[in-house]
Amino acid sequence: TAILEGHEQTRAKYSEFVEDIENYNELSNKLEKLRKQRGEIRFDVPECFIEIDKNGNIENITRREHKDSHELIESFMVLCNEVVAKTFFNKIPFVYRVHEKPEQLRVQNLVKFLDWNGIKHNISIEDPMPIHFQNALDNIEDEGKKHIISTVMLRSMMKAKYSPDCLGHFGLASTFYCHFTSPIRRYPDLLIHRIIKSQLKGNIESEREKFSSFVQQASEQSSITERVAEEVERAVDDYKKAVYMQSFIGEEFDGVISGVNDFGIFVELENTVEGLVRIDNLPIDVYEYSIERMTLKGNNNSYTLGDAIKVKVLNSNPKLRQISFSLPNVDNSKALFKDNKKNDKKYKKSNYKHKKSR
């Protein structure tokens, strides 16, 4: 990173590597351009960076920066994964990383949402193509709104998983894809290495039956444990964020509406911290919720996904991993709601289903 950013002291210290790294970066940019041309979807969904001091205290929470050095590594990893998957396709039992086309109903709902928000697109409900999703994102000029629309679009996708069948990767617009590059972190990578070693040693035919059965089991188990790990990671992040925001009770922040439901609106701050403004902390009004338009609309007030909004930190509960916001200068008397009893029960029992749906 320091070399690519022109840090003179670092460049001098590692002078023998500078030219190579700059060449790698140039090649990475070309690979990125080629992936974009074929239709890879570049979701603008930021990750959080939680800074912890030596005593385990949270010093700060920010958006994790995505720099040229990160792109360089990612480009070569993607290329490596594709080459390995294509090389061994239909030759030996294998574990592929697959991402199937989104379901038609989800695409239909996404198209309605894009249309209602005036976002130009050419997404086909019957035959969606990844490049059309990326074109829609490219048509959004507001960066804050693009980030939120990326999240909505991501939710419309199928969940990536492991499979013994090569079904392609929709998000990467890749026909052949696997996870080969990180055996320390992922078991499927390690299994692929084991199978390839057997092939190189000439033992694959004698072990084909064993591997054929095992890749099916490994794919299913790895997909399950991956989802469990993601839930744990999200829970830890939410806990840390709730602890951090306890120091900001009563303070005001600018944010963007990241979710809308019949019990209130979710708001995401610039540092990725997200909290809920319950309906009784909105201005008194008679609200109706539209799941298709992702809007909570009253007679005098309206809240739509992607809208910029200012909030005040009302409460932060690390035990529940929940953060509550209110709107500045709003009477916290409970708002009325059409079909109020049913919806009131819904939002009280919600337990942050919005976050779990990601």
N, C-alpha and C positions, 0 to 999 in steps of 0.2 A: 504493500500500500504506500509506504513512504517513498519508495523508488518511483512509482508511477505518479505520485503527487509532487515530485520534484524536490524532495527533501535532500539538500546538497550533502549534508554530513553522512546520511545513510547511503546515498549514491556513491560517495567517495569510499566509504567503508567496504561496500560490496560492488566495487567498480567492475569486477570481472563478470558479474551477473547482469549488469544493467542492460546491455544490448539484447541479451536473450529474453529478459523479462519484457522489454519494450516490443520485441518481435512477437512474443506470446500474446501480448495485449492487442497488437494489431490483428493477429489471427483470430483472437477471441471476438473482436468487433465484427470481423467478416462472418464468423460463424453465427453470431447473433443476428446479423442482417439476413443471412440465408434462412435461419429458422423463422424469422418474421415473415419473409416472403412466402414460405410454404404454409403459414397460417398459425404459428404458435401463439397461444393466448398469454399475454403478459398481464397477469392480475396485479393490480395495485393495492395489495393488502399488507400494510406495514406490520412488522413484528416489534415487540417491545424489548427494550434493553434495560434490565434491572441492575443497577450498580450497588454492590454490597461491600461494606468496609470489612476490615480484618476481624471485627467483632460480630459480624453477621447482621449489622444494622443496614437498613436500606437508605442509601445516600440520595439516589435520584432514579427516576424512571423516564426514559426518553424513547423515541423511535429509533430502532436499529437502522443505521445507515447502510445502504447498499452501494458499495463503491466498485470501481473498475476492477479491483483485485478480486472481489467476490464474483463478479461476472466472469472474469477470466477462469477461475476454478470451476464455476458452474458450467461454462461452455464446454470445457474439455471433459468434464464428468458426463454430461449429456451425450456428447459425441462417443465417448468410450462405451457407455451403456448401450447405445444404438448399434454400434459396430459388433459388440459381443452378441447381442440378441439376434442380429441378422446373420451373423456367421454360423451360429448353431441352430438356427430355425429349422425345424423338421428333420434334424439330424440325430439329436439326442434328447432324452427327457430333460425338461428345463423348467425354471420358474421365471415367468415374465411379470413385469410390472404393467398392469393394464388399466386403462381409463376409458370406459365405454361411452358411446354417444349418450347425451342426456335424454331422459324420457320425454316423450312428446308433450305430455301435460305440463311438465315443468317449463319446457321451452315456450309453450303457449302462454303461460302466466308471465314469463319474463318478457315476451314480445308485447303483451298488453301493457305491462309496466313501462317499458321503454316508449311505447306509443303515447301513453298518457303523460309522460314527462317530456315529450317533444324531442326525444333522442333519435336521430336518424340512424337507420340500420337496414341491412338486407338479410336478416336471419330468416331462414326457411323453417317453418314448424315441422314440415314433413321430412326434410332432409337437411338438418343443421350441419354447418361446416365450421370448424374452428376459426378460420380466417374471417368469417362474418361476425363472430363474437368480438374479435379484436378490432374490426372496423368500427363497430359500435362504440367501443371504448375510445378509439382514436377521435371520434366525433364529439367527445365531451371536453369542452375547454376548461371548465371549472375543475381544478385539481382536487378540491375537497369533495366535490360531488362524484368525480371519477373514482375516488377511493371507495366511496359507499356503493356505487353502482357495481364496482368490481366485486364487492362482498356479496351483493345480491346475485350477481351472475355466477359467482362461485357456488352459492347455495343451490343454484339450479342444476348444477352438474352432478353426475354420478360420483360415487366415492371411489377413488383409486384403490386398487387391491392387487394381491398377488394371485397368479393363475398359472396352471400348467399349459394353458392354451394362449397362443399369441393373438390377442384381440385388439392390439394397437393402443396408442395413447392419444386420446382426443385433445387434451389440453396442450400437448406438445406437438400435435399434428404429426405424430410419428407412427409409422407402420410397425416398426420393431423396437421394443424397449424392454429393458430389464434393469435390475439393481445389481450392479457388479462391483461398484467402486468403493464400498464402505463396509468391509467385513467385520470391523471392530464394533460397529454400531448396529448392523442389521444381519439377522440370521440368514435371510434369503441370499444375500451376497456370498456368505460363507458356503452355503449349499451349492451355489453355482460354481464356485471355485473348486469344490470337491468333485463335482461332476466333470468339469473341464479337465481336471488333473487325471481323472479316470480315463477320459477320452485320449489324452495325450500319451498315457502309458499303454494304450491299447487294450484296456480292461473293460471298456464300456459295454461291449456285447454280452459279456458274462454277467454284468451287473445291471443290464438294461431293465429287466423285470423288476428288480428291487428298486431302482431309481424311479421307474414309471409310477409305482405305487406311492413312493415316498414324496415325490414332488406334489402330488395331489394333497396329501395330508399336510405337508409343510406350507403350502400356499394358503390353505384354509386357516391353519393355526397362526401363521404369521400375520394374516389380515386381521384376525381377532385381537391378537396381542398388540398390534399397532394401534388399533382403536382405543384399547385400554390405556396404552402409554400416552396417547394424545389427550385423553380425558384427565389423566394425572398431571400432565404438563400444564394444561389449561387451569386446573384447580390450583396448582402451586402459583401460577402467575396471578390468578384472581386473588388469592390470599395475600400475596406480597403487595399487590396494588391497594387492597383494602387497608392493610397496615400503613402503607405510605400515605394514603389520603386522610388518615386520622389527624394528621398535622395540618390539614387545610380546611377543617370544618368552619363554615361561615364565609369562606373566600369564594370569589367569583372567577369563572373561567369561560373562555370561548370554546364552543364545541360544534359538532355536527350531529344531526339526528341520524343514528345508525340503525334504529329499529323502531317500528311502530306496532302497537298492539292495542287491544281493547281496554287494557288496564293502565296504559300510559305510553311514554316514549323513552327509548334508550338514547343516550347522548354519549358520543365519544369525544374525548379531549385530544388535543394535539399530541400528548404523550402516550396515547393509546388507551389510557384509563377510560373505562366505560361505566356509566351509572344509569339508574332508572329514575325518571321523573314520573311518579305515580299520578294518576288522573286527579287525585285530590290535592295535588300540588301544582296543578295548572289553573289558569284563570277560570273563575266560575262561568260555566257555559253548559249547553246541552250538546254533548258530543256524540258523533256517530263514527264508527270505525269501518274503513273500507280496506279489506285485505288485498283486493286487486290493485288498488291505487296506493296502498301502503300509506294511508292518510288517516289522521284523527281530526275530524272536522267538526267545529261547533258553529253556532250562529255568528260569532264574532271573532273566533280564533281558529286557526288551522295549522296542523303540524304534519309535514310530509318528509319521508325519507330523503336525506341529503340536504335538508335545510340547515343553514347556519343558525346557531342559537347560543345565547349566553345563559349559563346556569350557576347556581350557588350550591356548594357542597352542604348537604343537610345532615347526612350521617354516613358512617363507614363501619361495617361490621365484619371484621376478619373471620370470626367463627363461621358466619354464614357465607363469607366471601362475596358480600354484597355492598354496593355503594349507592347511596340515595342522593339525588339532586332535587332541587326545587328551582323555580324561576325567581329571579330577583324581584322584590317588591310585589309579590303576589300573595293575596290573602289565602291561607291554606285551608279555608273552608272547603268541604267536599263538593266537587262538581257533580252536577246532575248527569244522568246518562240514560239514553233510551234503552228500555229493557234492562233497567239498572240492576235488579237483583241478580239476574243470571251473570252479567258481566262483572259485577262486584265480586262474586265468588271466584270467578275465573282469575282475576288479577291477584287476589289474595293467595291463591294456591299456585301461582305461576312458578315460583321458585326458580326464576331466571331461565325459563325454557328457551328464551331467545338465544342465550349463550350456548346452550346445549345443542341447538339446531345447526351450529356452524360446522 
